[in-house]
């Protein structure tokens, strides 16, 4: 393989290879299933994730190797070149995080195909208890207006926006996060008490969500539009007559955005044969 530097800004490194090695960015249940499908199709699949737990789950899906979590765009680009990776499949959370951002830039710089697998957006019921918002700040202010005990099912990202906002003074915040020690420590560092940290691994059924919301005496539920997993939260909340604040997704910019496994496989075959 060889590389040549392009002219102008941003600098693009043209990366030539004949490999069929695929890197899957792990972050959802679908990522593990895609690893298995691609492996069954004869493609060698590597995986990476930002957490040790994600790496373990990716390995269980059949990845031939789980790479260390990259710390920067340059780090990820180095892994792509060193391993001869020919294509990256991003199957992280529908709300793109740091790993997605690093992958987009690394793939662009190396001219390596990038495929983004995305769950379909949730079709929201026509109900006055549903409050769609376009930003995290809007979610903070809307939730504060709707209740005193606010149950956050948004994960660990942007928790500080809720904790540090003046409109949350006097409110009780309950957060449901992955049972990962680093995430729990983040919650504790932000001031969450053990009684307000629900450390569980999903996905959760409507019945389970309803029981949890009741147990914590939630007044309002805050969630992100994560596709089918959001639906069970909405159904549970509406059954309890609880308002739901839903943070909508930013419109995607990728050309290679796909919503089904078949679409992923077709793009892989187009690029790698």
Secondary structure, DSSP 4 states (H G I P E B T S, - for coil): --EEEPSSSS--EEE-----EEEEEE-SHHHHHHHHHHHHTT--EEEE-SSHHHHHHHHHTT-SEEEPPPSSHHHHHHHHHHHTEEEEEEES-SS--HHHHHHHHHHHHHT-EEEEE-PPPP---S-TTEEEESSHHHHHHHHHHH-SEEEE-S-STTHHHHHH-GGGTT-EEEEEE-S-HHHHHHHHHTT--GGGEEE--S---HHHHHHHHHHTT-SEEEEE--THHHHHHHHHHHHTT-EEEEEPPPPP--SSEE-SHHHHHHHHHHHH-
